[in-house]
């Protein structure tokens, strides 16, 4: 490729923060072929169809890059259960898989560069407890901690006692946990 291409890439590094999509790259004057070559050479890291990380840029990936990348791939996906608890500071150790929830009718592919565990939730209660997190690199959807605990109980996964003790200390969070437990029909287990 010509030096001009790499000079334009330096401009992209200055103008964009971390993630960039194909439309933005073509708007900067890159052809699809040039984008593919830049990805092959390691200047761009392909995240999913149409989205790239500026690998040669000045920014390091944020702590929650997996969450952002999953939501770039599927904007309707929600970070759930143990992953949601981890990214909200309720657990110290990152789970082996990123747990995501989608509606039962959502069959779009989720192919990522890291392990993902997908859960299909009913449309009736899918939107309960979703929070949108905005970061300087992008945004993602995540269930609040109380909803995540209820989902883990419902699907019979282990929960560290320190997480439940943390929730019990805050009266407002504990009441919200009981409300979700009643809604999701698991109040007896709690």
BAVO-814068 format. One record per residue (C-alpha): x, y, z; residue number from 1. Coordinates in steps of 0.001 Angstrom, whole numbers, plus 524288, in hexadecimal, padded with zeros to 5 digits. Layout:
N
     xx     yy     zz    i
      X      Y      Z  NUM
...
REM end
This chain:
190
     xx     yy     zz    i
  80000  80000  80000    1
  80407  80DF6  7FDFB    2
  80978  8167D  808DF    3
  7FDA7  81F4B  806EA    4
  7F4F9  8147D  80C55    5
  7FCE5  8138B  818E8    6
  7FCC7  8225E  81A54    7
  7EDE4  8222C  8194F    8
  7EDBA  8176E  82386    9
  7F54D  82056  82CC9   10
  7EA8C  82A53  82AC9   11
  7E058  82017  82E74   12
  7E7FE  81CF1  83ADC   13
  7E75B  82B4B  83EAD   14
  7D8FC  82D44  83B2E   15
  7D2E2  820E5  840F1   16
  7D3B7  81AC3  84E4F   17
  7D643  80C4B  84DC8   18
  7CAE8  80698  8460D   19
  7C794  80A1E  83821   20
  7BE07  8044A  82E70   21
  7BF44  801C4  81FE3   22
  7B6A6  80D5E  81C67   23
  7BFA1  81697  823DE   24
  7CBA9  810BC  81D6C   25
  7C5E8  811EC  80FD0   26
  7C214  81FE0  81340   27
  7D078  82264  815FC   28
  7D3B5  81DB5  80835   29
  7D75E  80F76  80A77   30
  7D28F  804F6  8012C   31
  7CD9C  7F7E1  80618   32
  7D9D3  7F183  800B7   33
  7E2A2  7FAF8  80819   34
  7DAF8  7F873  8149E   35
  7DCEE  7E9C5  812E8   36
  7EB8D  7EB7D  810BE   37
  7ECDB  7F478  81C93   38
  7E5D3  7EA3A  824CE   39
  7EEB6  7DF85  81F9C   40
  7FAC1  7E7CE  82298   41
  7F60D  7EA27  83093   42
  7F303  7F8BE  82FD4   43
  7E492  7F5A6  831AF   44
  7DF22  7EA97  83A08   45
  7D272  7E521  834D7   46
  7C8A1  7E475  83FF2   47
  7BCC0  7DFDC  8386B   48
  7B67E  7E271  82B44   49
  7B88C  7F0C9  8280F   50
  7BF8A  7F4AF  834AC   51
  7CE07  7F623  8377F   52
  7D6EE  7F9D5  842C2   53
  7E1B6  80363  83F18   54
  7ECA9  7FA23  84329   55
  7F796  80398  83FEC   56
  7F105  80F11  846A7   57
  7F4AB  815D4  85341   58
  7E9E0  80FC6  85B81   59
  7EA0E  802F5  862DC   60
  7DDBB  7FAE6  86332   61
  7D540  7FE54  86EEA   62
  7D27A  7F4A1  879DE   63
  7C4BF  7F262  874B0   64
  7C8E1  7F0A8  86677   65
  7C215  7E36A  865A6   66
  7B514  7E996  86963   67
  7B696  7F473  85F66   68
  7BAA8  7EB02  854A3   69
  7AF2C  7E1C5  856F5   70
  7A5C8  7ED46  8561A   71
  7AC5C  7F1F4  849A0   72
  7A9A1  7E472  84412   73
  79BAC  7E3C8  84940   74
  79655  7F0A6  84EC2   75
  78B09  7E953  8553A   76
  793F8  7E084  85D59   77
  79490  7E2BE  86C0A   78
  79FD9  7DF2B  87504   79
  799F9  7D660  87F71   80
  79C01  7CDBC  88B50   81
  7AA02  7CBDF  89044   82
  7AFB6  7D4C6  885C6   83
  7A66F  7DFC6  8897A   84
  7A9DE  7DE2E  897CB   85
  7B86B  7DE72  8948D   86
  7B799  7EAC7  88C2F   87
  7AFF5  7F19E  896F6   88
  7BA58  7EEA2  8A120   89
  7B34C  7E3AE  8A84F   90
  7BD92  7D956  8A537   91
  7CC4A  7DA46  8A4C5   92
  7CF3D  7CF68  89B12   93
  7CACF  7D0B3  88CF9   94
  7C24D  7C53E  8889C   95
  7C7DE  7BBDD  87E9A   96
  7BCE0  7BF03  87501   97
  7B5EF  7CBC4  87249   98
  7A7A8  7C8EC  8754C   99
  79E03  7CFDB  86C76  100
  78F42  7CF90  86B76  101
  78717  7D13A  85F50  102
  778AC  7CFAC  85CFF  103
  7745B  7C206  859A2  104
  770A0  7C672  84BE7  105
  77DFD  7CCAA  84923  106
  785D8  7C2E3  84131  107
  79085  7CBEC  83C28  108
  79E27  7C630  83CB8  109
  7A763  7CA49  8478A  110
  7B525  7C6B5  8431D  111
  7BF69  7CD61  84B58  112
  7CE11  7CC1C  84DB5  113
  7CB6F  7C7BA  85BBD  114
  7C275  7BD73  861DF  115
  7B42F  7C162  8631C  116
  7A944  7BA1D  86A06  117
  79C1C  7BDFE  86453  118
  78F3D  7BCF0  86B94  119
  78204  7BE75  86506  120
  77821  7C57F  86D9F  121
  76984  7C6BA  86BF8  122
  764B9  7D384  86654  123
  75B71  7D5BE  871D1  124
  765FE  7D949  87BAA  125
  77192  7DB8E  872A7  126
  771DD  7EA69  8744E  127
  770A2  7EA28  8832E  128
  77D10  7EF3D  88986  129
  7847E  7F366  87D4E  130
  78DC0  7FEC9  87F19  131
  7951F  80587  8743F  132
  7A35B  80854  8774A  133
  7AA33  812EE  86F91  134
  7B8FF  8131C  86EE3  135
  7C261  81B7C  86733  136
  7C414  81024  85D99  137
  7B5DC  80C59  85BCE  138
  7A9E6  807C7  8632B  139
  7A455  7FAB2  8672B  140
  7985E  7F4EF  86DE1  141
  799A6  7EE48  87B0D  142
  7901D  7E8C2  884ED  143
  790F2  7EEC8  89263  144
  796C8  7E6A9  89D43  145
  789C5  7E2D7  8A361  146
  78452  7DD96  89692  147
  790FA  7D637  89424  148
  7902C  7CF87  8A167  149
  78222  7CB77  89EB6  150
  785CD  7C5F6  89164  151
  790EA  7BE27  89754  152
  787C0  7B88A  8A195  153
  77D88  7B5A2  8974B  154
  78762  7AE5A  88ED8  155
  78D34  7A7C7  89AE2  156
  79ADE  7AD53  899E9  157
  7A392  7AF9D  8A5AA  158
  7A41A  7BD30  8AB90  159
  7AEE2  7C19F  8B490  160
  7A952  7C4FD  8C1F1  161
  7B0C5  7D1E0  8C255  162
  7A844  7D6AF  8B709  163
  79B98  7D3D2  8BE51  164
  7A126  7D9A3  8CAED  165
  7A4C0  7E5E5  8C348  166
  796B5  7E729  8BE61  167
  790CB  7E4BB  8CBE1  168
  7986D  7F049  8D185  169
  79157  7F9DD  8C8AC  170
  782CB  7F9FD  8CBCB  171
  77EBD  7FFC6  8BEA1  172
  78675  7F590  8B6FE  173
  78137  7EA96  8BF73  174
  77323  7EF01  8BD30  175
  775AC  7EF7A  8AE8C  176
  77B65  7E1BF  8AF5D  177
  76EFC  7DCDC  8B602  178
  7668F  7E3AB  8ABC4  179
  76E06  7DD08  8A0AD  180
  76D71  7CFF5  8A7CA  181
  75EA7  7D103  8A89D  182
  75D8A  7D50B  89A52  183
  76641  7C9E0  895CA  184
  75F83  7C036  89EEA  185
  76B51  7BC5B  8A6EE  186
  7685B  7C32D  8B3D5  187
  76836  7B619  8BB2B  188
  77653  7B335  8B721  189
  77AE6  7C076  8BBC3  190
REM end
